[in-house]
Each structure stands twice: as C-alpha cells, then as structure tokens.
Amino acid sequence: MRSMTIIEDERLLGSELKRRFEREGWQVTLSPNLADARRLILEIGHRPAIVLSDMNLPDGNGLDFLAEARQADCKSEWIFLSGYGTKHDVKRALELGALDFLAKPLDYHKLDLTIAAASRGAKASQRIEDTTNSQARKYHPDSYLGSSPAAEQVRKMLSQLVQIPLSSILIGGETGTGKGLVAKILHYSGTCREGPFIDINCAAIPKDMLESELFGHEPGAFTGAKGKHRGLMEQADGGTLFLDEIGEMDIGLQAKLLTAIEEQSFRRVGGEQKISVNIQLIAASNRDLRGASDRGEFRSDLYHRISVFELSLPSLHDRKDDIKLIVESLMSEFSRRIGKNVHILPGDVLDRLCAYRWPGNVRELRNVIERSVMLATGPELTAEWLGLPGGPASAPSTPSASSSAATTSVTSPTPTARPDAASATDEEDVIKLPLDGSLTLEGMEEQIIRTALERQNYNVMGAVRILGTTRETLRYRIRKYNLDRLIEQNQS
C-alpha cells in the first residue's frame, strides 16, 4: 500500500487531508509537530513514499527537518504547505530536493496533481533503489569465486576498496579474467552505488567516434551531428565510468581524458561550456600499461593518474583449484535460466576441465559450461559438448588432401546407432567443424543447430530429436542465434 506522512499542526486541516488520502487508498500517518515526525522518520526509520509537510510548525521549521531527513538518507518525495513562504524558502526547498511548495489556503486540484507527480517519482525512486539493492547483492566481493590463495587475495582487496571513496583504479589481467565483474563489484558494493554505472569498451568504438561517445557533442560539431548528444562521462555523473580496454584508446584522446579526470570537467565536442561531473573512474586493460607507457605507446601521465590503485587479476590457469566451485556456480546459473536441473559434475569431466589451460580464462569456461548445460539431456554435465582438445566432441578427424585445416566430426545420435557401427555412419549423420581457430565455440554450437535444422527441413521437433535435447533448450538457442527468421522463411 502507498504510504504518506502528513506533518500539520492545524488539527482540522490535518484530519481533513488524512481522511481525503485514506479514501484514495493511501496509508496515512499524521504528525502534529516535528518532534513526532522526527521520532517516526529519524528514530523508527519509517520511509513514506510522500511527506506532506507544513513549513512553519510550533517546534521548528520544516525545511530544517527536511535537511535532517536527507542526511539520514530519507528519499521520500517532499511537498511543503505554507501560508507565507518567501522566495528564499522556495529556493531552499528546491535545493533540498522538495518536489513542490504549495500556498495556503490549498488549491485541492493543484494538490492532487502534485501528489500524482510525487507518486510517479516515488515509484521511479523505488524501482531504482530496488535495482541498486539487487545489484549490490549480486555484485559483492564474495561474487569473485574461488578458494585458492589468489582468489582470496583478490576478495580481500575488494573488501577493502569498496569501503573507501576511489577517484580511480586500474584493473589488469589477461582477457577473460573477470575485469568487468570486478568493476561492477567496486561500483555496486562501493561508495558510488547510488549513482549510475556506465561502461564502454574502448577497443570496440572507432577512434574517430570515441571522443564523441565519451564527451558528447553539440549540434553541427561534425558531419552527421544533427542534435546534442550527452556523452558517457556526463551520463556517469555521480557514479562510475568503466573504461574497458583503455590501452586501445588513441594517444591523442588520452590527453583530453587526463584533463577531464583531473579537473572533473570537460567540454562536449564542438561546445564551449564546461560541464562539471563527479565520477569514479575504473579502467581495465589486458596490456601491460606500465611497459606501454615506458615505450611511449601509452601516456605515462595518464597511466599514473588512473593507477592510484592497481589490481591485477590472476589467470584461471594459475587458480585451477577454483574451477570446481566456478563450474558448479555456472551450472546452477544456467540451469535456473532455462529451467533445467544440471547439478552433477562427474569426476572425469572435472579432471578434463582442470587439465585444460583455458587461454580465454573464465569467459571461455563460462561459454563452455553454458553450451554444455543447454545441450545436456540429464542431471549430469557430460563431456560430450565440452569441445576441449582430446574430448569426444573434439577429436580431430584426418584432414582431407584438399584441406590442411584440422576438423572435428560430431555424429548425430539415431535410434539404431550401435557402438560397432561407427565406421558405417552415413555422411548425413556427421557435422564437420574446423579446429584451426577460425570458429569459436559459440560458432560451432550455432553451426550444429543450424545444420540440424536444415537436415530436418526446419522442423524444430525433428532437430530436438536428433540433437537429443529438449524443445525449451533448443528454442532458447534458436533465439540466441537469431535463427527464428530462418525457420519462418523456410516454413512459409
């Protein structure tokens, strides 16, 4: 139920407002003075969606109470009522975040409109708060899984860093070690959690567009700039800006970024007015930026500015003891996502996972487990879909004379297949996949599903049957790889 607190010393007006809003479905508390309201909101911790308050009360000023409430992190929408408010009072009320300032005697039509606006604002604030709390639970230092000394050291460092206000931090480590995860932990569990988290991969944006993406642009700043664009740094005001792969940023743009970080202000491309921001900067790179700065490939002044704190993440190869815990967590995550119950990790499968070097680190492991869970037909995570060297789904076949690329053959199960009939398998029951690095693991999976659909004339249940999976699992994968349209085209 929607909640409202009315702070009003005029007994008749307070009672009338209370009855009016209770008839509209509000849960209303009425405080005749600031002492009672202070006990309710500051001591008990009641957080109404809306506070409707007189400004001048027998025991104090409503504006002063609002200032106290804001310091206590009360985010209620605040509306003031007053018979003789000054311009100074109105200005201060707005500076403290009050929604409106209504004069007495009340215009009830205007009051209803203001309450409706306050209700919408309260709902939006509640959604933001719920999202923030949810993300804080999801991205906690303990989210960095592992029992190895290396993982424990990272968690210990994160637990310390989230307690202090950071101006900037540099996260290093190989590709796929979890730099994005660590950035979210630092934001959602840190001092900037109430603000936005804005991220950008510097390697994914053309260098001639990256400046506009970061700082924004004014209309006509360059060809095609038809309107004003708020850059990511402006959008991150009050929160965190995460610059992934900052080592790929053009060295000319690095100078402007350095100035913006140091001054906490910048100008949009084509703009003259300075825009001030208050952001926490998290940068990440899989390159050795210290070495790059020594070689003149990265600005040394920017490196020293962003590496106030520097955290290097270990590779998965150096924390093999953590693989079991990470795999079990991933199995649970993907099972929940698609409605499966893959929860058994056989010892031989774990041995294979631990024996592999994982050049793509946790990201590669995540992709492998996701595919294996999606294609699993029972509660066990089998080795069939791991796609790792030396496994059932990756043993290379003998390359033909016309091709030097290694390939793997995946045989579709059929009701009449027998172990001793493998050599007699029809060509139509085999899918050949390259193992020369030209196709990613996800690419292999997409090709398997696409081929199965083609051979079953785009009949989904036929593909389900020959892949030995479920309709829900295959439908999930079809949507993931955007194969819906292909099916519609071939069935029309």
C-alpha angles and dihedrals in degrees: 000000000000112000130212134179119206117199106193131141095195099093098203094047093045092050092046093051091046093053092044095055095038088059087056092055101264123140100228132194118190122209117188094198143013094260091063093043091048091053091048099046106025102032105030093032098231109170111196119189091232134023116200105193139176110228100218113048131171094255102036152324122303092218091059090050091051089053089053091048093051090051087053089055095251106160098184118141105253126209121182128211120198140158095207113020118162128220088254090055092050092049093049092047091055092046089055090052101258113160099218146347114224123193125227133270086057125240097216093198090057090043091055091050091049092048090050090052090046091050091054091048092048091051091049091048090049092051090050091048092047090050091048092050091047092051091046089056091046097044104046126137087258088062087079095085128210143090097218119112089249092055093044090052091053092049091049091052092047091050089057097043096052090060096059132062107254124203093189142344134186120218117200134184143105122303111285098020094122105267092146091051091050091049090055091047090053091050105039095040095036138079094278096056093116091059131070125282109221120181135182133178105225091199092057097057121073109248093240089057100040094079091056091046092052102039104019126227142247124238111283094013089131139349109303096017096126098157142021115282124199108219125224092256090058091046090052093057109138092014142049133310112201114198107192118197091010088167088075093059116117109260091231091059091047090072092057091046091052092053092047092051094048096044096033086224139087144167125247116244105278092010132120102194119089116233116209120212138175109214141156110226121213116182128186135188139167088210127088096252093183090058091042091053091050089054093047093248093115128031108262092208091055091046092054091046096052095040097066081126120018124195121184117199120216122239119249089243088064094050104045090148088069096058096087093053093045093048093049090050091049092048089054093046096050093041090056091046096057101025099254132130105220102156108137118094109191117217094239091053091050089049091054092048091050093046093056117090097223102214088182091051120204093345091059091045090050092053092048094050093044091055093044093051093047093052097039115116098197143020093287127087099228129199091237097095101029092101092204123146112278095020134121093259096044109041104131118240121221108279117239122244091254095056133046094189117110115242139187126214123218115197120211113231115242130187092246098044115127129190090240093051097064093108090055096053113137118245089241090063093057131080116194118210127187119242095190094101094261092112126050123220090257089048090054091051092050091049091051092052094043091050093047090053092048093051091050093049089251092300104149096204090050090053090047089055098050093042092050093229138112130272091242093052094049093045089053091052093045089056092044093056095038093242094141093092091049090055092047092050093051096043096049 
